[in-house]
Amino acid sequence: MSLSLIAFLVLVAAFAVGSFTKINAGLLATVAAFGVGTLLAGMSIKDVIGQFPAGLFFILVGATLLFAIVRINGTIDLLAYWAERLAGDRKILVPILMFLLTAALASAGAFTPAAIAIVAPVGLALGMRFGISTLAMGLVIVQGANAGAFSPVNPFGVLGNKMLEGAGAADGSFKLYAYCFAFNAILAVIAYVLVQAIMKRRAAKAGPLQPDRGDSAIKNDGGADAPEGSGASVPGGAGTAVLTAPVQTAVAAGTRTGPEKVAATPMRILTLVGIASLLVLTTVLGLDVGVASLVIAAVLIVLDSGVQKPAVESMPWSAIILVTGIVTYVGMLEEMGALKELQEGIAGLGNSSLAALITSYVVAIVSAFASTTGTLGVISPVVTPIAMDPLLTPVGVVTAIAISSSVVDVSPMSTSGALLMASAQPKDERMFFRALLLWAIAMIGVVPLLVWFLFVQLGLG
């Protein structure tokens, strides 16, 4: 048995233990990284420590701290109030608006974690008011970010266009963007309908809402009721349990009460300016999302020091340990050459069509546990010669790779998925983790084969 295979099996074991026990899988993965890295791969402790994803850590800490402040000072309630007034009784507009907003931000150049960090707290809080599953809304928001991620000005799109240029198809930039947008839009609809359907079945099994609780009651996983439009905020901007929150099927659109007014206080206005600044700093000035979030959070704390303690205490530290621990282990795998062995095996297949399929699966699996940007950068030398095969279309090959690598960003070990998981209440964290992980696994199993058939075999592009 090769060292690389042993290393992969250790990672699988860490996941298994973390999934079926209360032990944090990230903590296990961190310890395993030192054990496997030093004992099997001959790495020094310093080399293993060097695999810690400092950039991802700052993104998670900065974004969760900033939006903990946004939640605590009531700004999320204000945004949800404005959005609820815009949507009125048209519940279907809520996920559509959130999808389009996230897609627009990403298309304009916002790094996908930045777009998700901006939209998710508002979208999840608004979804709560309309009885929409936290998971359903979260999936729609991530797909919105992925839909705009391959625009020519987005970091993902820049990497995709470099692969097209290497294959001599630089004019396929718009097609790559359009195909990725359309695919993710369809996937967002499927995700929303599927999750909401599951919720309706569970709500039906649980029985109708009790009449003495009022027509507008939304029962959460913990048993507490939050009246619609009450303005009550939820830790991290998330709402109820991922799948168990019942849909408000008993409430007709005509009986919805109007949203309770939320005041636009000076502090909330300043917080909105901070959120807008986050977009400018990350898209226009190119500042790191984590650093920008920390700067804005620090300014808000200086203006209102009372939010510091509750904001820091409400940050999802266990989720941060989980994600960074897994990514540290994956970094160790890359450092010891385990991932390179996979790439070399793909390059030696000889059959370009089969190589494209295997590459799609490889990038999907790796991206689920690491940075999509990094994965695309690493895999680019392998993709270019495949895309140059005259029997295949360059746009089709690159599109298949692009979608496969980004569709799994909902994984809780990926930055985008981690931001969603960090929005869950502590009591829902494990449930959120499992739901996002299951969805990511489903995406790994189905999407690479589907996009390979559509864009490589059928030659779309």
N, C-alpha and C positions, 0 to 999 in steps of 0.2 A: 504494500500500500504506500503510495507516494506521500510526501510531506504535505503537499498541497491538498490532497484529498482528506488527510487527517485534519488539517486546519479547517476545511469547510465543514467537516462533521462536528467539530467542536462548536462552531458557530450555530449549527442546527440544534445541538444539544442545549446551548444557552437559550435559544428561542423556546425550545420545548419546556424547559424548567420555568422560564419566565411566564409562559402562557398558562401553565397548569398549577402554578403555585403563586404565592404572594411575593416571591423573591424577584427583585428588579433584574430583568435580563441584561440591562445595560451595565449594571454593576458586575454581573458574572462575565460579560463580554470584556470588560476592562481588565479584570483579573486574568482572564484567559489570554488576552492579548500579550500580557507580560510573560505568562507561562509558555505559550506556543512560540512567541517571538524570540524569547531568550533561550529556551531549552531545545526547541526543534529547528528554528530558523537561524540560530546563531546571532541574533540581533542584540545590541546592547540595550540596556534600560533606557538610555537617552534616546536611542532611535525609536523605541516604542512610544515614549512620551511625545516624540515629535509627530506622531500620527494623530494626536488629539486634534479634533477639528475646531481650532480656535475661532475661525470665521463663523462656523455654524453656531458655536456657543454664544458668540456676541450677538448674532441675529436672534437667537431664541431669548436670551436674557434681555436684550434691548427691546424687542418687539413686545414680549410679554409684560415687561415692566411698564412700558409706555401705555399699553392698552389696559393694564390694570388700573392705572391712573385715570384713563379715559372712562373706565367703568365706574370707578369710585366717585369721581366728581360729577357723574350724571350726564356726561357728554353723549354716551351711547344712547341713553334714553332720549336725548334731544334729537339725535339723528334718526332713531327709530320712529319717533313721533312725526318728524317731517316726512319720512319715507312712507309711513302708514297713511298719512293724509294724502300723499300722491297716489298711493295704490287704492285708497278707498276700500270698497268691499270686494275688489277684484283680486282675490287671493293669488290667482295664476300670475299676476304681474310681479309679485314679490320675487320669485326665483328668476324670472326673465330679466328684471331690472338688475339684480345682483350679478347675473351672468354677463350681461352687456357692460356693466360698469367695470367689472374685473377684466374683461376682454379688452375694453377700451384702454385701461391703464397699461396693460401688458403690451398692447399694440403700439402705444405711444412710447414704449421703451422701458417701462417699469420692470425691474427684475421680478420674476413671478412671486418670490416670497414677499416683496414689498407690496405688490398688488393685493395679495391675500391678506397680509397683515393689516392693510388699510380697510378692506371690504369685509373680511370675515366677522369681526366683532359686531358691526352694524347688521350684517345679513343674518347672523345667528340670533341676535336679539330680536330683530324684526320677524324672523321666522317663528319665534316663540309666540309672538302676539297673534299670529295667524294659525297656530297649531301645526306648523310645518316641522318635520323631524330635523333635529340638529345635524344628523348624518346626511340627510337629503340636501339640506341647504349647503352644508360644507362641501359635498361632492360637486354640486352645481358651481360653487365659487371656484374650486380648484380647476374644474374643466373650463371655466371662463378664462382663468389665467393661462391655461395651456392653449386655449383657442387663439389667444393673441401672442403667444410666446415666440412664434416663428415669423413675426413681422421682421422686416429688414433691419429695424433699429433696436430690436430686443437682443440681449446676449445669446439666447438660444438660436434666434434667427441668423445672427452673425456667424455662429459656428456651422449651422446648416448650409448657409450660402458659401462658406469656405469649401465645404465638401462638394458642392455643386460646381464651384469654380475649378476645383482640382480635377473634376470629371469632365470639364469642358462644357458645362451647361449653366453658365452664370445667368443666362436669361430666364432661368426657371424659378427665380426668387419669389415672384408673386404666386406662382402655382403652388409652391411649397407652403406658403402662408395660407392660401385659400383652402387647400386640401386639409391642412391641420385644423383650420378654423371650423370647417364644415364637419369633420369627423368628431371633434370635441363637442360641438353643439349637439349633434345627434346623441353622443354618449351622455351628455348632461340630461337630455330629455329621458333617456332610458333609465339613468340612475335615479332621477327624481320620481318617475312613475313607479319604478320597482320598489324603492324604499317606502314610498307613501302607501303602496298597495299592501306591503307587509304590515305597516302600522295599522291600516284599517282592519286587517284580519285580526290582529292582536287586540285592537280596541273592541271589536265585535265579541271576541271571546271573553274580554274583561267585563262586558255588560255596558249598558247605557250610562250616561252621566247621571248622578243623583240629582233629582229635581230641586232639592233644598240647597244646592250649592250654587245655583244660578246658571243661566244659559252661557255665560261667558267664561266659565271656569276652565282653566287649563291645568290638569293634574300632572305634576311632575313625578319623577321616579322616587323622590323622597316622600311623597304623599302630601306635600304642601300645595296649596292652590294659589295661582297668581292671576288675578282678574285681568282681562284684556284692557290694554291701554292704561294700566295702572302706573306705568313708568318704573316698575320695580326692576332693578337691574339684577343680572345673574353673573356670578363670578366668571371673569374671563370673557364675558360676552357670549358664553354658550348657554344653552338652556337645559332641557331635560335630558334624560337618558337617551342614548342614540336611537334605539329602535323601539323602546317601550313607551315613549310618550304618545298618548292617543291623539288621533286626529280629531278635530272638532266637527265630526260629521253631524252631530246633533244640532249644530248651530247654523241656521239658514243665513244666507248673506243679508237678507233684509232685517234680521234681528240683531246684527252686530251693533254694538254701541260705538259711538264715536270715540276716537282716541282722546285720552285725558291730556290736557295741555301741559307741556313741559317748558319751563321758562328758559330763555336764552340768557343766562347770567354772564357777567363779564368773564369769569373763569372758564366757562364752557366755550365762549367765543374764542378766548385765547387758546384753548385746547384744540379747537377746530383749525385755528391758524397753524398750530403745531403739526397737525395731521397733514394739512396742505403743504407745509414746509417739508415734511418727510417725502412727499411725492417730488417736490422740486429738487431737493438735495440728492435723491437717489436717481432720478431720471435725467435731469438737466445737468447737474454738477457731477454726477457719477460717484457720489459718496456711498460707502458701504451701508447697507440697510441697518445692520446692527449698530454701527457707530452713530449713524444719523438718529436712530431711535433713542440711544442713550443720551445724546446731546439734548434732544427735545424733552426727554423725560426729566433730565437734570434741571432744565429751565423751568418746567412746570412745578417741580418739587421746590425750587427756590421761591417761586411765586406763592406756593401753598404747601408749606412743609408738613402740614397735617396729613397729606396723602401718602407720605413716604412709608411709614410703618405698615399700614394695611396693604399697600401695594406690594411691598417686598414680601410680606407674609403670604399673600395670595398667589405668588408666582409658583408655577408648577415645577418645583425642583426635581421631583421624582421623574417627571417626564423628560426634563432636560438631561438628567443622568442616564436615562434609558437611551435616548437618541444618540447622545455624544459617545456613550460607551460602545454601542453597536458600530457607529461610524469609525471609531478608533480601531476596532478590530478589523473592519474592512480595509482601513488604511494599512494595517499591519499585513494583511493578505496581499495587498498590492506591492508593499515594500519587499516582501519575501519572494515575489515573482509568481504567485499563484494565479493572479489575473492575467499576467503576460502569457502564461502557458495556455490559457484559454484562447487568447488572441492568436497565438502562433498556430494552434490547432485549427482555428477557423481559416486562417490564411492558406493552410496546406490542403484544403479540401479539393480544390480544383474546379468544382462545379459552382459557378457564380450564383445561380439561383438558390441552391441549397445553402451556400455561404451567407447569402442575404437573410435567409430564414433563421439560421443559427445565430447570426449576428444580432438580429432583432430580439431573439430570446435572451441573448447574453446582456445586451444593453438594458433590457427590461429588468432582469434580475439584479444587475449591478446598481442601476439607478434607484431601485426600491430601497437600497441600503446606503446610498451615497449621493453625491451631488450629480444632478443631471448634466450640468455644465461640464463638470470634470469628466463624466463618462463619455460625453460626446467628443471632448477634446482628446481623450485617450484612444477612442475607437476610430477616430477620423482617418488615420493611416490605413486601417483595414478596409474602411468603407469605400474610399476613393477608387482603388483598383477594381472592386466589385462593380461600382457604378459605371466604370468605363467599358464594361463588357458590351460589345455591340448588339448582343441579343437582348439586353435589358435597357430600360429607360433610366437615365441618371436621376431625374426628378422622382420617378417611382421608387427607386432604391433608397434615396435619401429621405423621402417622405415616410417610408415604412420604418426606417431607423429612427427618425425624429419622433414619430408618434409612439413607437414602442418604448423609447427612452423617457418620454414625458408623461405618458398615461399612468405610470405607476407612482407619480409624485404624491399621490394621496397616501402612500405608505407612511406610517408613523415614524419610520426611520429616515424619511426624506424631509428636507426642510419644510416644504409646503404642508405635508401631512403632520409634521411635528407642530407647526403653528396651529393647525386645527385641533390637534389633541391637547395642546396647551390651553385651549379655550374651554375645555370641558371642566366641569366641577370635579373636585378631588374624588368624590364618591363614584363618579361616572368614568374616571380615567381608564380603568382596566377594560371596561365595556367598550369605550371609545377606541382604545388601542386594538382590541380584538376585531371590532367591526371594520376599522380602516385597514388592518392587516389582511383580513379575509377578502376585502374588496381588491386590494392590491394583488393578492394571489390570483384572484379571478382574472384580473387584467393581464397578469403575466401569462396565464394559461391560454387566454382566448385572443387577445388583441394582436400579438405578434403574428400569429397564423393568419388572422383575418386581413391585416394590412399587407402582409406578404402576398396573399392571394389577390387582393384588389390592385395593389400598386406595382407588384413585381411580376406576378404571373399574368395578370390581365393587361399589364403595361400601361395603367392609367398614368398620365403625366406627359 
